[in-house]
Amino acid sequence: MNILGIISYKVFPAQMGGQKGIADFYQYLSKQANITLAVSKENETAGFLTKNVHPFLFNHWLGLLNILYLKRLIRLVKDNDIDTIIIEHSYFGWLGYLLKRFTGKPFAIHSHNIEAHRFELSGKKIMRFYEPFEKWMHQKADFSFFKCEEDAKYALQYWEMDSTKVSVLPYGTILNEVPSEEEKKNCRKWLIGTHALKENHTIFYFNGTLDYAPNVHALNIVMNTIIPSLRKKLFPFYIILTGKNLSEALNAAIKDFPEIIYAGLVNDVSLYLKGVDAFINPTAKATGIKTKLVEALANDTSVISTKTGARGIDKKITNNKLILVTDDDFVSFINEIIQSKFNSLHTPTAFYANFYWGNIISKALLSLRSL
């Protein structure tokens, strides 16, 4: 099968969860299909999975200018004998629609959020204008992949979509089994040595893009509620924070909390995930699926999260490695944090069966081939 993927922003090299999700998706898809990619100009494609990557598009903020490249995209479809087109996010859905009109090839939208909801959480007024476009684009697509059941159900209910043209394609993991105990011990040793931590302290972890509204909200909860409560209980702990775009105001604020270790943007979050006691996600502000929760569970790390914050992950397949707390119930959240150091359970095989990229791609291809 020959597939053309169209990506509207920088994802190569992948540094954040969303970028990694797209990069890994095509990495695994390329094992079972022939992939051609048209990506925005700022992508760095050296060493990527295939040489058939074309970085010439304007990014999503200047997306309408890509009408200038319509003929070039049509040529890519014809020269590579493309069977199906995948549009990453709905931003460039109109390009898929035009390519279908001129080439007769079907297109699918690989959605990562209900974008209008993400804009709303970020306080962007564009939400009220974007949702009608987003709805129209998905209705025109031959198929739509959503990241979680909640998003798929929303689209079916409010966008009046055909259920035979909708499927869930979650964020995946490259791991298909639990890391060894030795590997986890080595990562913890590395973590303690790298950041000069006391060995008898419990270590928690939070990461993400730190100018994204839900992550800012979570960090404020950590500073204003979680740390003061744990201090009162004389509980020895650290919270390691990683990610980029930390504002000057927040950077100044966390200096008042010696328990917070800010490590900036790190190349390999798995070293942290394997070395900590638990990942915490105290915010109920969420869209799509939290990629960091999938990565934490894949690395056999306990996760403590609000129920809304863990949307897209079925607790039935996590064997209590995922500990859910009612939104805004911070008393229970604090208690679960304290108890988490005693959680000796492992992430079950059922989790990997659902979230391993190899399995996800096999299911996705069944839908793509039907087009």
ZIMO-V430724 format. One record per residue. N is the residue number from 1. PHI is phi in whole degrees, 0 to 359 (none if undefined). OMEGA is omega as a letter, one per 20 degrees, with the letter a starting at -180 (NA if undefined). D_FIRST is the distance of its C-alpha to the first C-alpha in Angstrom with 2 decimals. Layout:
# ZIMO-V430724
N PHI OMEGA D_FIRST
N PHI OMEGA D_FIRST
This chain:
# ZIMO-V430724
1 none a 0.00
2 252 a 3.82
3 236 r 6.48
4 255 r 10.18
5 259 r 12.68
6 242 a 16.28
7 240 a 19.09
8 267 a 22.65
9 205 a 24.83
10 286 r 25.40
11 231 r 23.45
12 242 i 23.49
13 284 a 25.52
14 283 r 25.27
15 240 a 28.81
16 252 a 28.96
17 304 a 27.30
18 297 r 25.19
19 296 a 24.00
20 297 r 23.28
21 299 r 21.30
22 288 a 18.85
23 299 a 18.84
24 292 r 18.31
25 304 a 15.55
26 285 r 13.39
27 300 a 14.91
28 282 r 13.75
29 296 a 10.29
30 292 r 9.92
31 283 a 10.92
32 234 a 7.93
33 209 r 5.06
34 270 a 6.06
35 250 r 8.58
36 241 a 11.10
37 238 r 14.13
38 249 a 17.07
39 232 r 19.92
40 291 a 23.65
41 300 a 26.04
42 281 r 27.71
43 289 r 24.78
44 254 a 25.46
45 256 a 22.30
46 300 r 24.03
47 78 a 22.75
48 285 a 19.59
49 299 a 16.45
50 215 r 15.13
51 279 a 17.18
52 272 r 14.83
53 241 a 16.83
54 236 a 19.07
55 271 a 22.13
56 230 a 23.82
57 283 r 23.81
58 286 a 26.99
59 285 a 26.98
60 297 r 27.31
61 289 r 31.09
62 246 a 30.76
63 304 a 27.54
64 298 r 28.99
65 292 a 29.52
66 289 r 25.81
67 301 r 26.52
68 293 a 27.70
69 255 a 24.20
70 301 r 22.57
71 297 r 22.54
72 294 r 21.03
73 292 r 18.13
74 299 r 17.71
75 296 r 17.75
76 299 r 14.97
77 298 a 12.75
78 287 a 13.93
79 294 a 14.19
80 256 r 10.66
81 50 a 9.26
82 293 r 7.86
83 267 a 6.52
84 215 r 8.22
85 249 r 11.08
86 245 r 12.70
87 258 r 16.43
88 282 a 18.32
89 70 a 21.56
90 272 a 22.88
91 307 a 24.69
92 259 a 22.23
93 304 a 21.16
94 296 r 23.02
95 292 r 20.76
96 299 r 17.76
97 297 r 20.11
98 293 r 21.21
99 296 r 17.82
100 296 a 17.02
101 297 a 20.44
102 269 a 20.02
103 242 a 16.47
104 80 a 15.91
105 271 a 12.66
106 290 r 12.99
107 227 r 13.75
108 242 r 14.44
109 254 r 17.33
110 263 a 17.43
111 278 r 21.21
112 247 r 23.34
113 203 q 26.64
114 283 a 28.36
115 300 r 29.15
116 299 r 32.38
117 290 r 33.67
118 296 r 32.92
119 298 a 34.83
120 296 r 37.62
121 297 a 37.98
122 276 r 38.16
123 76 a 40.91
124 266 a 39.10
125 290 a 40.38
126 297 a 37.13
127 309 a 36.09
128 293 r 37.90
129 268 a 36.21
130 281 a 32.68
131 301 r 32.18
132 301 r 32.45
133 294 a 29.76
134 298 r 27.55
135 299 a 28.14
136 298 a 27.44
137 295 r 24.19
138 292 r 22.84
139 293 r 24.18
140 281 a 22.34
141 292 r 18.92
142 283 r 16.63
143 201 r 16.33
144 227 r 18.31
145 259 r 18.13
146 243 a 21.65
147 281 a 23.02
148 206 a 25.63
149 299 a 27.06
150 298 r 29.86
151 292 a 27.71
152 297 r 25.68
153 295 r 29.03
154 298 a 30.49
155 297 r 27.78
156 293 a 28.18
157 281 a 31.95
158 259 r 32.69
159 253 r 29.81
160 54 a 29.75
161 271 r 26.02
162 282 a 24.41
163 297 r 23.98
164 282 a 20.93
165 248 a 19.13
166 229 r 20.25
167 210 r 19.40
168 263 r 20.76
169 234 a 18.70
170 288 r 21.59
171 294 a 22.26
172 249 r 21.65
173 230 r 23.38
174 278 r 22.50
175 271 r 25.41
176 238 r 25.16
177 200 a 28.89
178 292 r 32.29
179 299 a 33.55
180 290 r 36.60
181 298 r 40.10
182 297 r 40.93
183 297 a 38.09
184 293 r 39.27
185 295 r 42.87
186 295 r 42.06
187 293 r 40.30
188 295 r 43.32
189 299 r 45.66
190 298 a 43.76
191 297 a 43.83
192 295 r 47.55
193 290 a 48.36
194 295 a 46.28
195 251 r 47.77
196 52 a 51.18
197 265 r 50.92
198 278 a 53.44
199 292 a 52.18
200 273 r 53.85
201 269 r 52.02
202 280 a 49.07
203 245 r 46.11
204 249 a 43.84
205 219 r 40.86
206 216 r 39.40
207 215 r 36.83
208 154 r 34.88
209 284 a 35.07
210 270 r 38.81
211 248 r 39.20
212 276 a 36.94
213 310 r 39.37
214 299 r 38.49
215 287 r 38.79
216 297 r 42.06
217 300 r 43.29
218 297 a 42.51
219 294 r 44.32
220 294 r 47.34
221 296 r 47.48
222 302 a 47.45
223 286 a 50.34
224 271 a 52.39
225 235 a 52.04
226 292 a 50.46
227 296 r 52.31
228 302 a 55.73
229 292 r 55.41
230 292 r 54.49
231 299 a 57.34
232 297 a 59.78
233 272 r 58.72
234 55 a 59.30
235 268 a 55.80
236 281 a 54.80
237 202 r 51.25
238 230 r 48.96
239 236 r 46.04
240 273 a 43.64
241 240 r 41.88
242 228 a 38.98
243 139 a 37.00
244 252 r 37.48
245 68 r 39.30
246 288 a 42.33
247 292 r 44.92
248 299 a 48.37
249 295 r 49.97
250 290 r 47.94
251 298 r 48.30
252 290 a 52.03
253 293 a 52.08
254 289 r 50.43
255 292 r 53.08
256 278 a 55.48
257 236 a 53.52
258 297 r 53.87
259 288 a 51.67
260 271 r 48.63
261 252 a 47.04
262 266 a 44.85
263 256 r 42.58
264 73 r 40.65
265 276 a 36.98
266 251 a 36.03
267 286 a 33.23
268 226 a 32.63
269 291 a 33.48
270 296 r 32.83
271 300 r 36.14
272 284 a 37.87
273 298 r 36.09
274 285 a 36.99
275 265 a 40.53
276 268 r 41.71
277 276 a 43.14
278 197 r 41.23
279 260 a 39.08
280 243 r 40.78
281 221 a 39.41
282 273 a 42.48
283 263 r 41.16
284 263 r 40.17
285 278 a 38.57
286 204 r 34.84
287 226 r 31.62
288 56 r 28.12
289 234 a 28.18
290 284 a 30.25
291 300 a 27.99
292 291 r 31.13
293 289 r 32.04
294 298 a 28.77
295 296 r 29.32
296 297 a 32.95
297 296 r 32.35
298 298 r 29.68
299 270 r 32.39
300 63 r 34.84
301 251 r 36.91
302 297 r 38.81
303 236 r 38.10
304 247 a 40.82
305 216 r 39.60
306 293 a 40.67
307 296 a 39.01
308 293 a 37.45
309 294 a 36.33
310 253 r 34.28
311 303 r 32.33
312 94 r 28.92
313 240 a 30.17
314 282 a 31.62
315 299 a 34.91
316 296 a 34.66
317 254 a 32.15
318 248 r 34.04
319 55 r 37.24
320 63 r 39.49
321 285 r 37.91
322 258 a 37.25
323 255 a 40.68
324 257 a 40.78
325 235 r 43.79
326 305 a 44.74
327 310 r 44.10
328 68 r 47.09
329 270 a 48.92
330 283 r 49.73
331 296 r 52.46
332 293 a 49.99
333 299 r 47.50
334 297 r 50.23
335 298 r 51.16
336 291 r 47.61
337 300 a 47.42
338 294 a 50.58
339 282 a 49.45
340 298 a 46.02
341 294 a 47.49
342 262 a 48.31
343 279 a 44.79
344 257 r 43.96
345 288 r 41.01
346 244 r 37.53
347 298 a 34.15
348 283 a 33.08
349 297 r 30.03
350 298 r 29.10
351 295 a 28.47
352 294 r 25.97
353 300 a 24.21
354 272 a 23.66
355 244 r 23.15
356 288 a 21.48
357 304 a 18.22
358 302 r 16.52
359 288 a 17.51
360 298 a 16.72
361 296 r 13.06
362 301 r 12.70
363 290 a 14.37
364 297 a 12.53
365 295 r 9.10
366 300 r 11.16
367 290 a 12.22
368 294 a 9.12
369 291 r 7.72
370 289 a 11.31
371 281 NA 11.26
